[in-house]
């Protein structure tokens, strides 16, 4: 399986897991000129921008650790673009979650990082 198919497979696993947890999925693989966000959903009154990271094993570190400052900044830019495109104002509460999939373990880190302007 190529890298893109592996990524898509694990994003689908993450989407199913989030739905089981009560998240309402709005978008998958949202793309704009700023970049891409894996999943956008609503949960507990928040618009949630979600990055999915997969690791076959822990040899290259934890999956969630792969979402460094540069990636966070890019996700924030895409989130800002999404909210502008959809006409969502500052009154919409939002947050950034990260899902780490390592082997068969799925970890959801709510509010994993703050908005970077």
LINVENCOR-V304244 format. One record per pair of residues at least 6 apart in sequence whose C-alpha atoms are under 7 Angstrom apart, sorted by the first residue. I is the first residue (numbers start at 1). J is the second residue. Records with the same first field share a line. If there is no record, write none. Layout:
BEGIN
I=J ; J
END
This chain:
BEGIN
10=54
11=52
22=43
23=41 ; 42 ; 43
24=41 ; 42 ; 43
25=40 ; 41 ; 42
26=40 ; 41
27=39 ; 40 ; 41
28=38 ; 39 ; 40
29=36 ; 37 ; 38 ; 39
30=36 ; 37 ; 38
31=37
32=78
34=77 ; 78
35=74 ; 78
36=78
37=49 ; 50 ; 51 ; 75 ; 78
38=50 ; 51 ; 52
39=49 ; 50 ; 51
40=48 ; 49 ; 50
41=47 ; 48 ; 49
42=48
46=93 ; 94 ; 95
47=93 ; 94 ; 95
48=94 ; 95 ; 96 ; 97
49=79 ; 95 ; 96 ; 97
50=96 ; 97 ; 98
51=97 ; 98 ; 99
52=98 ; 99 ; 100
53=63 ; 64 ; 99 ; 100 ; 101
54=63 ; 100 ; 101 ; 102
55=63 ; 101 ; 102 ; 103
56=102 ; 103
57=102 ; 103
63=100 ; 101 ; 102
64=98 ; 99 ; 100
73=116
76=115 ; 116
95=111
96=110 ; 111 ; 112 ; 113
97=109 ; 110 ; 111 ; 112
98=108 ; 109 ; 110 ; 112
99=106 ; 107 ; 108 ; 109
100=106 ; 107 ; 108
101=107
END
